[in-house]
Amino acid sequence: ARTRPRRGALVLMHGYSGSGKSYCAARLAAALGAIHIRSDVERKRLHGLAPSDHMAAPGGQGIYDDVADRATYTRLLQLARAIGAAGLDVVVDAAHLHRWQRQPFQALARELGLAFVIVDLPADDALLRERLRRRALGPPDASDAGTEVLDHQYATAEPLTAAER
């Protein structure tokens, strides 16, 4: 019997803050034996911060402004490229609420011959707000998102296209 090398996978998480992206991404990566790239950690790394450093800033400001967002997603894409090119599975844990954040990953998967999947994590507003409230009261986490960030996401998010579903 002939065997063929398994095709790698590039998995994008998609959802609002508090939807469970990091929770699901960590478990999915463990189940797949994939590398888990977390945007909250990479964003802080780009700004010389530790993952647990709390940077309270309303959505769209500080290390969450448009320039920082683009730098963060560029870094995520670079990491995904290196991991995917090595033949490994990768789970990219970020909100991916805008097409400009998703499309480069889809193009990368096509270029590298990787399976491409978007894992959408819908949740109702009350649940998202409760999770964000609990996160703020819990142990330090790499995510700084609170309800102001969630409100900013609601105002600016672009839904998945039919082709992305």
C-alpha positions in Angstrom: 0.0 0.0 0.0 1.2 3.5 -0.9 1.0 6.2 1.7 0.8 9.8 1.0 2.0 12.6 3.4 -0.9 14.1 5.2 -1.9 17.6 4.0 -1.4 20.3 6.7 -4.1 22.5 7.9 -4.5 26.2 8.6 -7.4 26.9 11.0 -8.6 30.4 11.8 -10.7 31.1 14.8 -13.5 33.7 14.3 -15.6 35.4 16.8 -16.2 38.3 19.2 -14.2 38.8 22.4 -15.5 36.4 25.0 -16.8 33.9 22.4 -14.4 31.2 23.6 -11.8 31.4 20.7 -8.8 30.8 22.9 -10.4 28.1 24.9 -11.5 26.2 21.7 -8.2 27.0 19.9 -6.1 25.5 22.7 -8.2 22.3 22.7 -8.3 22.0 18.9 -4.6 22.5 18.7 -4.0 19.8 21.3 -6.3 17.4 19.5 -4.7 18.0 16.1 -1.1 18.2 17.4 -1.1 21.8 15.9 0.8 24.9 16.8 -1.5 27.4 18.5 -0.7 31.1 17.7 -2.6 33.5 20.0 -3.0 37.1 18.8 -3.1 38.5 22.3 0.3 37.1 23.1 1.9 38.1 19.7 0.4 41.6 19.9 2.0 42.2 23.3 5.2 40.6 22.2 5.4 43.1 19.3 5.1 45.9 21.9 7.7 44.5 24.3 5.1 43.4 26.8 4.6 40.2 28.7 1.4 38.3 28.0 0.0 39.0 31.4 0.6 42.8 31.2 -2.8 44.4 31.2 -3.2 47.3 28.7 -6.6 48.7 29.3 -7.5 50.6 26.2 -10.8 51.0 24.5 -11.2 49.2 21.2 -9.3 50.9 18.4 -6.8 52.7 20.6 -3.3 52.1 22.0 -1.8 48.7 21.1 -5.2 48.0 19.5 -5.2 50.9 17.0 -5.3 50.2 13.2 -1.5 50.3 12.9 -1.0 47.9 15.7 -3.8 45.6 14.3 -2.1 45.5 11.0 1.3 44.7 12.5 -0.3 42.0 14.7 -2.0 40.3 11.7 1.2 40.6 9.6 3.1 38.8 12.4 0.4 36.1 12.7 0.6 35.6 8.9 4.4 35.3 9.1 4.2 32.7 11.8 1.5 30.8 10.0 3.6 30.8 6.8 6.7 29.4 8.6 4.6 26.7 10.5 2.6 25.7 7.4 5.7 25.6 5.2 7.2 23.2 7.7 4.3 20.9 7.1 2.7 21.5 10.5 -0.9 22.3 11.4 -1.5 25.7 12.8 -4.4 27.2 14.6 -4.5 31.1 14.4 -6.4 32.3 17.5 -7.6 35.9 16.7 -11.0 37.6 16.2 -10.6 37.8 12.4 -13.6 40.1 12.3 -12.6 41.8 9.0 -12.1 40.4 5.6 -8.6 42.0 5.3 -7.7 39.9 8.4 -9.0 36.6 6.9 -8.2 36.8 3.2 -4.4 36.6 3.5 -4.6 33.4 5.5 -6.9 31.9 2.9 -4.4 32.9 0.2 -1.5 31.4 2.2 -3.3 28.1 2.7 -3.9 27.9 -1.1 -0.3 28.8 -1.8 1.1 26.2 0.6 -1.5 23.5 -0.3 -3.0 23.5 3.2 -6.5 22.6 4.2 -8.2 25.9 5.3 -11.0 26.1 7.8 -12.6 29.0 9.6 -14.1 28.0 13.0 -16.9 30.5 13.8 -17.9 30.8 17.4 -21.2 32.7 17.7 -22.5 33.7 21.1 -25.2 36.0 22.3 -24.4 39.4 23.8 -25.4 38.5 27.3 -23.1 35.5 27.4 -20.2 37.5 25.8 -20.5 40.3 28.4 -20.7 37.8 31.3 -17.6 36.0 30.1 -15.7 39.3 29.7 -16.8 40.3 33.2 -15.7 37.0 34.7 -12.4 37.2 32.8 -11.7 40.7 34.3 -12.2 39.3 37.8 -10.1 36.1 37.3 -6.4 35.4 37.1 -4.3 37.5 34.6 -5.0 36.6 31.0 -3.3 37.7 27.8 -6.6 39.2 26.5 -7.3 42.8 27.5 -10.8 42.8 26.0 -13.7 44.2 28.0 -17.1 45.4 27.0 -15.7 48.6 25.4 -13.7 46.4 23.0 -16.8 44.2 22.4 -18.9 47.3 21.5 -16.1 48.5 19.1 -16.1 45.0 17.5 -19.9 45.1 17.1 -19.6 48.5 15.4 -16.9 47.5 12.9 -17.1 43.7 12.3 -17.6 42.3 8.8 -19.5 39.1 8.7 -18.1 36.0 7.1 -18.9 35.8 3.4 -20.9 32.9 2.0 -17.6 31.5 0.6 -16.0 31.7 4.1 -18.8 29.7 5.8 
